[in-house]
Amino acid sequence: MHNIFIDLLDSAITDFESLNDIWFAGDSLPPLESSYQVNFPRLELVFKGHYANTFDSQQPDATNVTLGVGEALFIPANAWNKPDWQHECSVLSLLFGKSQLGFSLVSKRANEDGFYDVQKYSVPQRSSHAIDHILNALSSLTHEKKKQPADKFLLMALLCYCKDMLEMPTTDCTRRSQDLFKGICIYVQENFHRNINRNTVAERFNISPNHLSRLFRQEGHMRFADYIAWVRLERAKFMLKRYNFRLEEVANRCGYHDSNYFCRVFKRKTGKTPTEYRVH
């Protein structure tokens, strides 16, 4: 499967001049409901059709932009974007986790629910390498008024680095098991606000629920349900400190549809109620 992503990156790198506008999402405005917001940088590149998005672009109000072929959206850690998915499109997403680089290609037809093609892959991240500095430089550009031509050259360097990481073969079975575990962790960090559980995630990665549980016991030394709870609570802590959302809204944005249950879980795990945590 990784050859698909190598080919996409290779086409973008080879046809450098076809890369058009690069947009940058910020985090100065509170995220819209159902928007994507994670604690690692992301890059989205359009290869087909039109990709409608709402994001914070350092303006008084959120910006609505429809990206075309060759346009990219860079989202720094803890910044947010909300895709509309109303048009036909194919979008490549690169997810720069702390230990894993995730690749996701989704294809959508206009006026149809869901995606007709979704492909995902992940490889170990090279931390403490040039890629860290490239990501930091792109994140810094978010706050710069003049972004060109640095943005395009940084994007090209990032794509080249990602292609290089994809082309490193991993044949060790232990390594593959670790990669699968980390890929699932990235997926949970992306989708914690949705109604995900052991069965739905196992189906998404084409493994059995028992295999998923065994994987988290062996690689993560925890239950899968505990990992989902940890991701949701960490995001809830961030939202309580960063935004003035009502508790019901924090709960809903973190995947808890019962705010009373959210408060009980939060108190049990942290020793404080959400309100006490927010004011201290």
N, C-alpha and C positions, 0 to 999 in steps of 0.2 A: 504493500500500500504506500510505503514512503516514496516510491518513484513518482507518484502523482504529485506530491508536494515538491519534489526535486524539479520536476518539469515546470511547474508553475513558477517557482522561484527563478529557475533558469531563464524562462521567457521574460520575466520582469527585468532581470539583470541584463540580459542580452539586448532587449529593446529599451534601453535606459531613457531614450528621448521620449518614449511614449508615456512615461510617468508624468502625471499632471499635478493638480493641486494636492497639497498635503494639509489636512485639517488637524487641529489640536484641541482635544477636550480638556476642560479644567475641572476644578472642584470647589470654586468659590460659591456656587449656588447649590442649595439642597437638591439632591437627586430626585427626579420624577419617579413616581411609583412604577414598579416593574422595569426600571432601568438596570443596566449592568454596572456594577461597581465592585471591584475586587482590590486586594492589596498588592497587586503586581501589575506592571505595565502590559499593555496590549496594543497590537497593530492590526488594522483591518484594511484589506486591499481588494478593490473591486475588479473582477476579471470579466464580468458580463453583466449587461443590463444597468439598472439604476437602484441604488441603495439609499433609502430615505432614513435620516437620523435626526434626533434632537440631542443636543449636548450643550454644555457650558463653554462658551468661547470667550470668556473674560468680558462679556457684555452685560448690561443691566438685566437682560432677560435671556432665556435659553435660545439657542440658535437652531433653526430648522434648515437642514441642508440635504439635498439629494445628490449623492456622490455617483459619478459616472465611471466608465471603464478607465483604469489607470489612475484613479484618485485613491487616496489613502486617508485613514483616520488614525491618529496616534492618541492613545488614552493612557496617561501616566497612572502610576499606582494611586488608588483611591479617587481618581477622577471617574466620571460616569458618562454613559451614552445610552440612548433609548432608540433602538432600531424600530422602524415602522413595518418593514417587510411587505409593503403594499405592491411593489413592482416585481417583475421578473428579474432575477439577478443571481450571480454566483460570487460569493465573498470568501476570501481566504483570511482567517484570523490566526495570528501568532500570539501565544500566551506565554509571557516570560516569567514563569514561576521561579522561586528561589533555587529549586533543585531540578526542575524539569522545564523543558521547552515544549509547549503544546502546539499542535497544528490542527486546524479545523477548517474544512471546506464545506460550506452549505450552499445549496442551490434551491431556488424558490421560483415557482410560477405565479404569475399575477392571478388574483382572484381565486386562489386555492389555499385552503388551510394546510399548515404544515409544510415541510420541505420534501421535495421528491428525491433528494440525494444529500446525505450527510456522511462525511468521512473524517475520521479523527486519527491522530497519531501523536506520539510524544517521544522525546529523546532526553537523555541527561543534559542538564544545563551546565555550561562551563562558567562557574562563578570565579570571581577574581581574575577575569580575563578582560580583553578589550571590549567585549560586549557590554560589560557593566558600565564602562565609560560612555559608550555609544548611547545606551539607554538613558543615562544621566544627562547627557548633552541634549537629547531629544526632549526629555522632561523639562529641562531648563528653557528650551525654546518656547514652551507653552506660554511663558510670561514675557517673551520678547515681542516687541512690535514688528521688527524686521526679522523675518524668518528665512527668507531666501538669500542666497542659494544654499546656505548651510543645511537646511532641512532636507533637500533632495540628495545631497552627498551623504549625509548621515543615514538617510533611509537606504541608500544603495549599500553602504557599508554594513548595515544591519541585515539586509537580505542576503548579502554574500556570506556573512558569518553564520546565518541560519542554514543556508544551503550546505556549508561546510560541515556543520554539526549533523545534518541529516545523512551525509555521505559516509560518516564513520560507522562501520559495521558493528553490530552487537550480536554476537553468536552465543554468548554464555547464557545458559538457562536461568541462572540466578539473576543475572543482569536483566533478562527479559521480565522476570517476575517483579523485580524492583521497578522497572519502567512501567509495567501495567499498574502497579500500586500507586505510583506517583501520578500517572495519567488520570486515574480515578479520583485522586485527591484534587487535582486541578479542576476536573469536571464538577466535583462537589462545591468547590470554592466559587465556581461560576454560577451554579444553579441552586445554591442553598435556599434561596427565597421561594423556590418552586416546591411542589408536592413530590419530593423524591424520597425513595426508601430503598431497602436492600434489593427488592425484586425489580424495580424499575431501572436502577443503575446496573444491575447484573445483566438485564436484557440489553441495555444500551451498549455494553461492552462485550456482548455475545458470550457470556460465561454464566455458570449456574450460580444461584444465590449462595449455595454452600461453598463454592469456590471463592466467592467474594468475601465471605466471612473468614474463611481460612487464610486468605491473602492478607487481610487486615490483622489477624492474630499473629501471623508470621512476620510480616514486614513492619507493621505499625504498632504491634503489641497492645492492641486495643480492639474493642468491638466496633464494627462499622457504624452502628447507631450512635456510639459515643463520639465518633469523629464528626458526624453530621451535627450533633449537639454542640460540640466544641466550636466548629466553624460558625454556627448560627449565633452562639453566645459572644464570640469575639467580635462579630459584626455588630451585634446589639450594643456592646460596650462602646464601640467606635461611634455609633449613631447617637447614643445617649450623650456622649461628651461633645460631639461635633455639631449636632443639629437639634433644633427645638421641636422635634416631632412629638406628638402625643404618644403615650405608651402603646395604645392600640395600633398606631401606625408603625411604630418600631417593631412590634410583634409581627405584624402582617408582612413587613418588608424583610423580616428574617425567617419567614417560613412558618411562623406560629399563627394559626388562624383563631386561636382562643387566647385572648390577652391574659386571662386569669391563670391559665396553665403556663404561659410564658413567664409570668411573675413568680409563680411557684418554682419553676425550674431555675430561673435566675437566682432566686434567694437560696435555693439548695446548693447551687454550684459556686456562688460567690460569697455567700454569707450576708449579702445586702439585698434589699429590694432595688428594683430599677431606679426608683426615685432617690433612694439614699445614695446609690452609686453615682447618679448624675450630679448631685450637689456636693459631693466630697472629692 
